[in-house]
Amino acid sequence: MRVHRLAWIILVLPLVTVGQPVLGQSEGPAIKREFLFEVPGYKTQNQGGQTMNMYFHYRYNSGIAEADIPNYEDLRSHAMKFMDAVDPAKNPYWETLNQELCTQLKDGFPIEAITCQLLVYPDNRPGLPYEPGYHGSIHTIGDIEPLAILSPPPP
């Protein structure tokens, strides 16, 4: 009987402390500040001249001051300049471009986590491989849910 009582105390004790703040932690939920934006209908020269939507969802550094929050238009401008500078002769994979772009945004702005999606439109132009549906790349850095934005409905 004594062993059973001790086992019950050992099993219950951790449940009693769950939810209690650890020393040095403040009470209450952690505040996370995030932002999401899209660059729709972007025309790139890559892979024969494709059109795509670019999506970005990011979490600011923990405890960021209001004055340090970047204007999303700066990230948008950086993304478009990056894509404008792609050398179409190298014909890079979308995954490669997305990784480089997402890394640059993460390293260049006060962002602790980011997920980037390039969603390329279907393409049926003569002389190019037929691409019947939307396709693309998702790249995620840090603790944030990866983007998975579906293609727009047909017109």
N, C-alpha and C positions, 0 to 999 in steps of 0.2 A: 504494500500500500504506500509506503514511504517513497519508493522509486517512482511510482505513478504520479504522485503529487509533485515531486521534483521535476519530472519530465513535463508536466502540465505547466509549471511555472516557467521553465525554460522556453517552451513553445509560445506562451502567451506574452512574455516580457517584451519581445521585439514588436509585437502588435501595439503595445501600449505607447511606445515611443515613436511610432510612425506618425508623421505629420508635425512633429515637434521640431522647431528650428535647431540646427546644429549651432554650437557656439560660434559666434562671429557672423552668422547669417542674419539678415534682417527678416522680419516676418512679412508675409504677404507674397503674392506671386511676382515672379520676375517680369519686368516690363520689356517687351520686344517691340521695336519700331521697324516696320517693313514698308516697302514700296514696290509697285508693279507698274510696268508700262509696256507699250507695244510700238513697234515701227512697222506699220502696215504697207503692203505693196511696194517694198523696196526692190528696185531693179539693180541687179549686180551683173557684172560681166563674166563672173565665174561660171564654169561649166556650160559654156555656150550662150550665156546671157539669160539667167534665170530671174524670176520674180519670187519674192518670199516675204513672209512676215517674220519679224524678230521680236521675241518676248523676253523680258527681263524681270525677275523677281529677286529682291535682295533684302537682307536684314542689316541695318546700321550697326556699327560697333556699340556694344553695351555701354549705356550711360552717356551716349553722345549728347552734347549740348545742342540746343536749338540752333545756335549760330553756326554750328559745324555741319549741319545737314546740307548735303549738296543739292543743287537744283537738278532734278532728273534730266532736264534738257542738256546738261553738260555730259551726262552718261550717254544720252541719246546721240548727241553730236559726236562723241568719241566713237561710238559703235558705227555710225555712218561713215566717218572718216576712215576707220579701220577697213570697212568693207570696200570703200572707194579705192583703197590702196592695194587691194588684192591683185596679184599678177595673174591674169587669165591664162597666160601661156603655161603657167605651172599647174593649172586646173586642180587646185587642192580639194581634198575631201571636205565635206561640210563639218565633219567631226573635228578635223584639224583646225579649221577656221574658228569654230565655236570654242574649242579649248583655248586657243590663243586669245580670242576676244574676251571671253569670260575671265580669264586670268588677269588680263590687263585691267579690266574694270575692278576686279577684286583688289588688285594691288595699288590702283591709282586713286581709289576713293575710300572713305571711312566705312568700309563694308566688312562685316565679319563672316557673312555667308551669302552666296549668290547662286542662282540657277538661271541658265540661258537656253532658249530654244530657238532654233532656226527652222522654220516650217516653209519648205519650198513648194511652190505651186505645181500642179500637173503640167506636163508639157507635151504637146503634139505637133511641134513645128517640123516641117520637112527637113531632112538632112541630119536630124538629131535623134538619139535613141528615144523611143516612146516611153514616157513616164506617166502612167495612167492615174496616179493618185498623189495626194500630198505626201511629202516625205521630209525627213530632216534629222536634226541632231539635238540632243538635250545634254547639256554639260552642267554639273553641279559641283560647287566647292563649299565645304562647310556643312554645318548642321541646319539644313533647310530642306523642305519637301521639294523634290524635283518637279519642274513644270511638266505638264503633259496636256497641252492645249490641243484640242482636236481641230481638224480642218473645218472651215466654214461650210455651211450647207450649200448644195448646188443652187445656182440661180434659178 
